[in-house]
């Protein structure tokens, strides 16, 4: 009988980080991945003479050797900093509003960002300074909460972080109104909302402030060997440190005995014994397919049923036979929305073929990412309902893909004035079905659960020590306590592994 200290289901970002954390603590750990390569969403693929990045735009919370973030520190702990190479994205973003024709270009750096905002919105400087001061205090408060393992001294919170306590329960919109930030400045500042997948009226202020502060303060980095280079490096380190990874190995069942995890069963019938499972697959997938219904804690069923899925993925990848300079592609990232009101845009994204997009010209960050005289464009959008289920079910699938491609291209050309259609050499389109097929993500969601209301960042972190879960089972990745995103997924894997190490110590008593 095969036995392991822990089994990790899925070799996505969270699963790889969890497994490596455990391996570095000399635990016998096995990663079971149903696909043939590591990475999940963090992978790349080749079409013709182009290598396309499957999902990553840029990494937040990494930074540089001189000014590094939490992800840099985690990768240093993993021993992979010197095995990976990153470059910093040249600017924060360009945003274009289709309805009004507004266009704004924002830089990295707090001082530079505020100066630029003041030039666009005279009089916005005081509220922007207040925003970043609140973001700094939020970062410090969250570090304290992490240090105290979710059990802080309330007196310390009130005395050291009084403003954090004032804003912690409120969404972005309420706080920005309270600090009297001009509406236009709010619209520009909130452009990153789609990176967290919830509009400003629903999204936690502290969550958004943390992310914006990291982006603007540390810049954003992209790996020279794409996200798949990170996945391969982490996988190699797991094996180097005594862990195992089995590919083409799908878990069909989590075995529960006497009310706790006792092992896993693979689709070929092989049983593996373990008292600890960390799942990179979502709770919906695990409880819907892998656990006997009577073994699922009622609170977990209630939580899963109360949650909403976040954005389902829509994407397009273009290899162009002209260089970025020849085409006039002068920015790295183009945020193209119909409206800069995120609540209106959120509703727009519930309909198929809306055209809203974040488009990245990778060559403006990595000049050598494609052959000389060519360029790569990535298009990404979100669907906040399962509307494509009917579209795909009632139409020819390739017709649906063609409509998505046409909408992306027409919208981009209209917004920027740059003609790209005639220069397409390679094209690939991803739908929610694509993401569901390759990663088993429910409805093709790429952002886990919607970060809204009582399912926002703080409530998730506050309940991560809740013992009402199935003993021996923890989750990592986009559906877990840190919410979705590349940096969050890596950090959540490390956190889940550390919690599992604590569980192991309790078991040994």
Secondary structure, 3 states (H helix, E strand, C coil): CEECCEEEECCEHHHHHHHHHHHHCCCCEEEECCCCCCECCCCEEEECCEEEECCCCCECCCECCCCECHHHHHHHHHCCHHHCCEEECCCCEEEEECCCCCEEEECCCHHHHHHHHHHHCCCCHHHHHHHHHHHHHHHHHHHHHHHCCCCCCHHHHHHHCHHHHHHCCCEHHHHHHHCCCCHHHHHHHHHHHHHHCCCCCCCEHHHHHHHHHHHHHHCCEEECCHHHHHHHHHHHHHHHCCCEEECCCCEEEEEEECCEEEEEEECCCCEEECCCEEECCCHHHHHHHHCCHHHCCHHHHHHHHHCCECCEEEEEEEEECCCHHHHCCCCCEEEEECCCCHHHHHHHCCCCCCCCEEEEEHHHCCCCCCCCCCEEEEEEEEECCCHHHHHHHHCCHHHHHHHHHHHHHHHHHHHHCCCCHHHEEEEEEECHHHHHHHHCCHHHECCCECCCHHHCHHHHHHCCCCCCCCECEEECCCCCCCCCCHHHHHHHHHHHHHHHHHHHHHHHC
